[in-house]
């Protein structure tokens, strides 16, 4: 079967012929439909994130997959079921408490591998296998968008944790701000709209005309240009934010967002920056954090419950939004285009098979 | 009646004669037993925190009070009931949503006044009045320690909010670290012991022999000298911490504690620093926060539910601990001593009446 891999020492992916995997006991063989591409894939390709499986010189890419069960073995699945796989798997030493508790998303990086990212092959191949427990059913009606279940699940978790952090009091968020107008930011903005926020904002650094700004405004949100309005000035320029979602990985945002929050507000941090030393007014930020009961929650990865929530969310997203968000779905013959980026690219996927 | 006040332009408190307050409708007249002294009182006296009631040139000090009902009016209280008053009251404009929802502790500073601290007279007087809704019953057996209900309630809230921030997953904290060995830090350390932490730590910057270190070790916790072990190095020197409680107001701790946290851990920030610019590796901290699912929760003040929890907690604290923690209870004639501090002072209170 054909697979898209990154080889040790190379800086761009290749298509290669690999043996079709055989499912072990309790495992399901899945025929891949589509696999999404995101910034993490680009970091893995560039070598700045993740790593190869132990002892191997290549990594099958891809962690945002949807496929069809072709061998269900003795599991609860049936042939023809559409499924999305979760990403984290037990490390070489075997399952630990995080996996036993069904919350591998809470494992520290060293206590798991991540398919397509770190230490385990991904899903950019014509077939993949997975233990049934790491597969989540996807209704056939949304199969074509099923590669969005994984990124949506990332935000389901972050939002769940952020809301939990405000569950000790009566909190009714009215204003939401997403930092970052990439595909994850736009998906999250659409999720906030569905949750009934009165006013939402999305921050980017692009000039009009721009397709992401069009989507932001079509969703009913306001575009904030960070070049004109730094994050810390958003309360004065617009209003304080009950919820801030940081998806840029720009480290200063993690600290500036404390000032963008309304009293009792919470920021969810998801971007993963490199080391970067800079000066902050730590005293003022600390005081602001305390005197206004603010909270920050870091969030990475997602578990089966978040995938299940993501499937429900996906079914409620408007068709126009999905059409505009996914700017291209490329066949394997055209795989390089799926990794390319220009100003018109928002979200791409690779198509391996049709349902 | 006699009251302890700070006058505008002065830097030390005075005892003065004030008219005994008359309870209005729905208000209770309380004969004050004892009022605790804490760092906030010293900041108010120094003029670095809080403020005078509008149009007045003095502020009756004191926000940690216990007293006995002497006029119950038409409330649920009866003469002789021992009560502790909460601190926040509606601002001059009247009650807002925070008060209507029973969570004035979540109000931003401008949406409330604080008795004895900011904009409203406190409880350091022979009598005070309060609407019944802001009084919490205290069992007579613990009346002598009832001035500790307010500081304990501060930690009840902070712990409640921190635990809420971890309620989206199965979290079982085993290691706890309190930054600060003042009276609030020691009270919180005792509360963690009662919650069944396996191992607890308390950070200070004092040489042995020291009465706070004795209490720390008698509680079963380990003393960490911050001069030898900076906060960020605690995981290497000891172990990562599931829960960190920041009670020093030293702004760098708010950021260093991200590194002291275990994966999935949470830090509660309570200290209130002054502005202070310094350099951090914001990229590394941000990444650590995200990749290990950490959380930070700022917390100020407390509401009736936290006072009620504090009354229960107070009843479970060991007698030796309370005896050692409260280093002196001064009569009004000796009020200046209650505000003085030396190396043997941990917690003091002023006594106005006996039960």
Interface residues (C-beta under 8 A of the other chain):
Chain A: X101 X103 X105 X106 X107 X108 X109 X157 X160 X161 X163 X164 X165 X166 X167 X168 X169 X170 X249 X251 X252 X254 X255 X263 X264 X269 X270 X271 X272 X273 X274 X275 X276 X277 X278 X279 X280 X281 X282 X283 X284 X285 X286 X287 X288 X289 X290 X291 X292 X293 X294 X295 X296 X297 X298 X299 X300
Chain B: X101 X103 X105 X106 X107 X108 X109 X157 X160 X161 X163 X164 X165 X166 X167 X168 X169 X170 X249 X251 X252 X254 X255 X263 X264 X269 X270 X271 X272 X273 X274 X275 X276 X277 X278 X279 X280 X281 X282 X283 X284 X285 X286 X287 X288 X289 X290 X291 X292 X293 X294 X295 X296 X297 X298 X299 X300
